[in-house]
Amino acid sequence: MINRLIISFCFFSLPLIANATHCDKVLANDKLIVCLGDDYNEADKRLNEVYKSLRTKLGPEEKQSLKHSQRAWLNKRDDQYDAEAAPTAGGQVYQPTYIQCQIDMTNSRVKLLKARKW
């Protein structure tokens, strides 16, 4: 019963998953997945740009620290994706939930790197 309530809530809140971006108006699940996938690709591209730019501004010890921090974040990130999406496994909102988690965590990492708080 609780699983049905969670799935129902998630299904009816699909437009909210996109966090008020251009994807929030997409109602078809397959199109939402594509839209969110595009958003994730952009976030990942920004992360890579910020990371590379930051590395050019750091000394050897700071670069090593950043590299270690980034690897730890990558491991944590993958576990978090799974944990966030697990309650929706097997349902229509699994992929949108997973992708939205990717977007959110990647954007958060970009902010931390820009603030040099890794």
PyMOL commands that set and color helices and strands:
alter all, ss='L'
color gray80, all
select helices_A, chain A and resi 2-12+14-17+22-25+29-56+60-88+94-114
alter helices_A, ss='H'
color red, helices_A
deselect
rebuild
show_as cartoon
